[in-house]
């Protein structure tokens, strides 16, 4: 199993291979997803009190809130795997 860590901001990391989706939080379905995860005790708030700028869904069905833009995390995700494949 690949243990590559992905920086999601402010010292927080997630195992990259466990990520299913990286989304923006602004739509109504994302707000419902966040609320459902909170009620199901599957919500992880990694914003450290900052505004939520991305939502990360994992293969364990956890929902992680990050204060880093979804585009930034997606770029780190893609370039991290491209770098690893070049080795």
NULOFI-558008 format. One record per residue: x negated, y, z negated of N, C-alpha, C in turn; residue number from 1. Coordinates in steps of 0.2 Angstrom, whole numbers, plus 5000, padded with zeros to 4 digits. Last residue first. Layout:
<<X; Y; Z>; <X; Y; Z>; <X; Y; Z>; NUM>;
...
END
This chain:
<<4948; 5042; 5055>; <4942; 5039; 5052>; <4941; 5032; 5054>; 87>;
<<4960; 5045; 5061>; <4954; 5047; 5064>; <4948; 5043; 5061>; 86>;
<<4970; 5043; 5051>; <4970; 5038; 5057>; <4963; 5039; 5061>; 85>;
<<4968; 5054; 5042>; <4967; 5047; 5040>; <4966; 5042; 5046>; 84>;
<<4972; 5064; 5050>; <4965; 5064; 5048>; <4964; 5057; 5046>; 83>;
<<4986; 5061; 5051>; <4982; 5061; 5057>; <4974; 5061; 5055>; 82>;
<<4990; 5062; 5038>; <4990; 5055; 5041>; <4986; 5055; 5048>; 81>;
<<4988; 5076; 5036>; <4985; 5071; 5032>; <4985; 5064; 5035>; 80>;
<<4996; 5081; 5045>; <4989; 5082; 5046>; <4985; 5077; 5042>; 79>;
<<5009; 5078; 5040>; <5007; 5076; 5047>; <4999; 5076; 5047>; 78>;
<<5009; 5084; 5027>; <5010; 5077; 5028>; <5008; 5074; 5035>; 77>;
<<5006; 5097; 5030>; <5001; 5093; 5026>; <5002; 5086; 5027>; 76>;
<<5018; 5100; 5037>; <5012; 5101; 5040>; <5006; 5097; 5036>; 75>;
<<5027; 5098; 5027>; <5028; 5094; 5033>; <5021; 5094; 5036>; 74>;
<<5024; 5108; 5018>; <5023; 5101; 5016>; <5023; 5097; 5022>; 73>;
<<5027; 5119; 5027>; <5020; 5118; 5024>; <5019; 5111; 5022>; 72>;
<<5041; 5117; 5029>; <5036; 5117; 5034>; <5029; 5116; 5032>; 71>;
<<5046; 5119; 5016>; <5047; 5113; 5019>; <5042; 5112; 5025>; 70>;
<<5036; 5129; 5004>; <5041; 5128; 5010>; <5040; 5121; 5013>; 69>;
<<5037; 5125; 4987>; <5033; 5126; 4993>; <5037; 5125; 4999>; 68>;
<<5043; 5121; 4976>; <5043; 5128; 4978>; <5039; 5130; 4984>; 67>;
<<5054; 5106; 4977>; <5047; 5110; 4977>; <5048; 5117; 4979>; 66>;
<<5062; 5092; 4970>; <5062; 5099; 4972>; <5055; 5102; 4972>; 65>;
<<5066; 5076; 4975>; <5061; 5081; 4972>; <5061; 5088; 4975>; 64>;
<<5075; 5063; 4972>; <5076; 5069; 4975>; <5071; 5074; 4971>; 63>;
<<5074; 5045; 4975>; <5073; 5051; 4970>; <5073; 5057; 4975>; 62>;
<<5075; 5034; 4982>; <5081; 5038; 4982>; <5080; 5043; 4976>; 61>;
<<5063; 5028; 4984>; <5066; 5025; 4978>; <5073; 5029; 4977>; 60>;
<<5058; 5035; 4995>; <5061; 5028; 4996>; <5064; 5025; 4990>; 59>;
<<5063; 5052; 4993>; <5058; 5046; 4992>; <5062; 5040; 4994>; 58>;
<<5064; 5068; 4999>; <5068; 5062; 4997>; <5063; 5056; 4998>; 57>;
<<5062; 5085; 4994>; <5059; 5079; 4996>; <5063; 5073; 4994>; 56>;
<<5066; 5101; 4998>; <5068; 5095; 4995>; <5065; 5089; 4998>; 55>;
<<5060; 5118; 4996>; <5060; 5111; 5000>; <5063; 5106; 4995>; 54>;
<<5061; 5128; 4988>; <5060; 5130; 4995>; <5060; 5124; 4999>; 53>;
<<5068; 5135; 4973>; <5067; 5129; 4977>; <5067; 5131; 4985>; 52>;
<<5058; 5147; 4964>; <5064; 5146; 4969>; <5063; 5139; 4973>; 51>;
<<5051; 5141; 4949>; <5051; 5145; 4955>; <5057; 5143; 4959>; 50>;
<<5049; 5132; 4938>; <5053; 5138; 4937>; <5054; 5143; 4943>; 49>;
<<5043; 5122; 4944>; <5040; 5125; 4939>; <5043; 5132; 4938>; 48>;
<<5047; 5113; 4954>; <5046; 5120; 4956>; <5043; 5124; 4950>; 47>;
<<5050; 5100; 4953>; <5043; 5101; 4953>; <5042; 5109; 4955>; 46>;
<<5062; 5090; 4946>; <5061; 5097; 4948>; <5053; 5099; 4947>; 45>;
<<5070; 5076; 4952>; <5063; 5078; 4949>; <5062; 5086; 4951>; 44>;
<<5084; 5067; 4950>; <5081; 5073; 4952>; <5075; 5075; 4948>; 43>;
<<5091; 5056; 4945>; <5086; 5054; 4950>; <5083; 5061; 4953>; 42>;
<<5103; 5056; 4938>; <5096; 5056; 4934>; <5090; 5054; 4939>; 41>;
<<5115; 5058; 4944>; <5112; 5051; 4944>; <5105; 5050; 4941>; 40>;
<<5116; 5072; 4943>; <5120; 5068; 4940>; <5118; 5060; 4939>; 39>;
<<5105; 5075; 4952>; <5105; 5077; 4945>; <5109; 5073; 4941>; 38>;
<<5110; 5069; 4964>; <5104; 5067; 4961>; <5103; 5069; 4954>; 37>;
<<5121; 5078; 4966>; <5122; 5070; 4965>; <5116; 5067; 4962>; 36>;
<<5114; 5090; 4968>; <5119; 5089; 4962>; <5120; 5082; 4961>; 35>;
<<5107; 5087; 4980>; <5104; 5089; 4974>; <5108; 5088; 4968>; 34>;
<<5118; 5085; 4989>; <5113; 5080; 4987>; <5109; 5081; 4981>; 33>;
<<5124; 5098; 4988>; <5128; 5092; 4986>; <5123; 5086; 4984>; 32>;
<<5114; 5105; 4995>; <5116; 5107; 4988>; <5120; 5101; 4985>; 31>;
<<5114; 5099; 5007>; <5108; 5098; 5003>; <5110; 5100; 4995>; 30>;
<<5127; 5102; 5012>; <5125; 5095; 5011>; <5119; 5094; 5006>; 29>;
<<5125; 5117; 5013>; <5129; 5114; 5008>; <5128; 5106; 5007>; 28>;
<<5107; 5122; 5015>; <5114; 5120; 5018>; <5118; 5117; 5012>; 27>;
<<5094; 5125; 5009>; <5100; 5130; 5010>; <5107; 5128; 5012>; 26>;
<<5082; 5117; 5008>; <5088; 5117; 5003>; <5094; 5121; 5004>; 25>;
<<5075; 5107; 5020>; <5076; 5114; 5018>; <5082; 5113; 5013>; 24>;
<<5066; 5091; 5018>; <5071; 5095; 5020>; <5071; 5102; 5017>; 23>;
<<5058; 5077; 5022>; <5057; 5083; 5019>; <5061; 5088; 5022>; 22>;
<<5060; 5059; 5019>; <5062; 5066; 5022>; <5060; 5072; 5018>; 21>;
<<5053; 5049; 5013>; <5057; 5047; 5018>; <5059; 5054; 5022>; 20>;
<<5038; 5045; 5005>; <5042; 5050; 5007>; <5046; 5048; 5013>; 19>;
<<5028; 5035; 5002>; <5035; 5035; 4998>; <5040; 5040; 5001>; 18>;
<<5016; 5039; 5007>; <5020; 5034; 5010>; <5027; 5032; 5007>; 17>;
<<5012; 5049; 4998>; <5014; 5051; 5005>; <5018; 5045; 5008>; 16>;
<<5016; 5052; 4982>; <5013; 5047; 4986>; <5016; 5048; 4993>; 15>;
<<5014; 5069; 4977>; <5019; 5063; 4978>; <5015; 5058; 4983>; 14>;
<<5009; 5082; 4965>; <5008; 5077; 4971>; <5013; 5072; 4971>; 13>;
<<5007; 5098; 4959>; <5011; 5092; 4959>; <5010; 5088; 4966>; 12>;
<<5000; 5110; 4959>; <4997; 5105; 4955>; <5001; 5098; 4955>; 11>;
<<5008; 5118; 4967>; <5007; 5120; 4960>; <5005; 5114; 4956>; 10>;
<<5013; 5107; 4980>; <5013; 5113; 4977>; <5012; 5114; 4969>; 9>;
<<5012; 5094; 4984>; <5019; 5098; 4986>; <5019; 5104; 4982>; 8>;
<<5000; 5085; 4992>; <5001; 5091; 4988>; <5008; 5094; 4989>; 7>;
<<5001; 5068; 4992>; <5002; 5074; 4996>; <5004; 5079; 4991>; 6>;
<<4989; 5054; 4992>; <4993; 5059; 4988>; <4995; 5065; 4993>; 5>;
<<4989; 5038; 4997>; <4987; 5045; 4999>; <4992; 5049; 4995>; 4>;
<<4990; 5024; 4995>; <4991; 5028; 4990>; <4989; 5035; 4991>; 3>;
<<4997; 5011; 5004>; <4994; 5017; 5005>; <4995; 5022; 4999>; 2>;
<<4996; 4994; 5000>; <5000; 5000; 5000>; <4996; 5006; 5000>; 1>;
END
